[in-house]
């Protein structure tokens, strides 16, 4: 998703599972249940849209018109709008009813998603830039200092684990991830590095897996394992191609294992990754065909 508007989507009953429940496995999804006749909705809606647009990638705002999808009101036991429900990792974690002033909406988001970008959050962005430029040590020192601050950015510790993972020190990355505070664990960065560690732990030998798929292209289990191993080895595009191919051959194999593997990789790479955007679209086309 390149434009801020891409983080604001419309959903209805048929698309709810895909666009909200499944998408929330990779990025938090804030559901705004509204109606055209609802005056408080006209106040709250722009506030939610502003928060989504100002910090793209922090969460997806999914707007649902309850007149077009009354089943959603029934599903959540609601009798009035606006109603806002936050989904994280496939489940609703918190909600509020009625129009709230911007300060209270910000407090609600900060509670579950950590502080918005900017301020001390710049340390995280700067550390990533340093790492990309090859200065691993300085990036680590900056993140360690931020993580030790009492009011520091909770993302810093998670990104510290992520950079150790990317640097090839999986053992240190696991140690750092295991020691994350509750606030850090609530961030999308922590979920992403956790997903990467899970992929690395479950990956097999690339040579053996390539040989297995070459000898039997219909072996879905081997193809899924190869896709995950390729991603864990840094060959993300090749890995995603293998997983999508597995979905095309038999998406329901082993309780939807190919699709679940793709969702794991999406979570590991993060929704801002261009590859994730591309393969989410290709998966959606496949699911709708």
Number of C-alpha atoms within 10 A of each C-alpha: 15 12 9 16 14 14 20 21 14 14 22 19 14 9 11 18 14 13 18 28 19 19 23 23 21 25 27 27 28 25 24 26 26 24 19 10 9 12 13 15 20 15 15 21 17 12 18 21 19 13 18 21 19 12 14 20 20 25 25 27 27 23 21 22 19 21 14 12 16 15 13 18 19 11 8 10 9 14 9 14 20 24 20 22 19 25 24 25 18 18 16 17 12 13 14 13 13 13 20 17 10 15 10 11 17 16 13 17 18 13 12 16 21 20 20 17 16 11 9 16 17 12 20 24 16 14 24 21 14 17 18 12 10 11 13 17 11 13 24 22 13 17 25 15 13 21 21 13 10 8 9 17 25 29 26 28 27 31 28 28 30 27 22 18 19 17 12 12 13 19 13 15 24 18 11 17 23 13 14 18 12 9 16 23 21 19 21 26 26 25 22 25 26 22 21 24 21 17 22 18 12 11 18 17 11 16 9 12 21 18 13 17 19 13 10 12 14 14 14 23 17 22 26 27 24 28 32 31 23 26 21 23 16 11 13 19 15 15 24 24 15 24 28 25 17 27 25 15 15 16 20 14 14 10 9 12 19 29 22 17 21 26 19 20 26 26 25 26 21 22 21 15 13 13 16 23 15 11 18 18 12 13 16 12 10 13 13 7 6
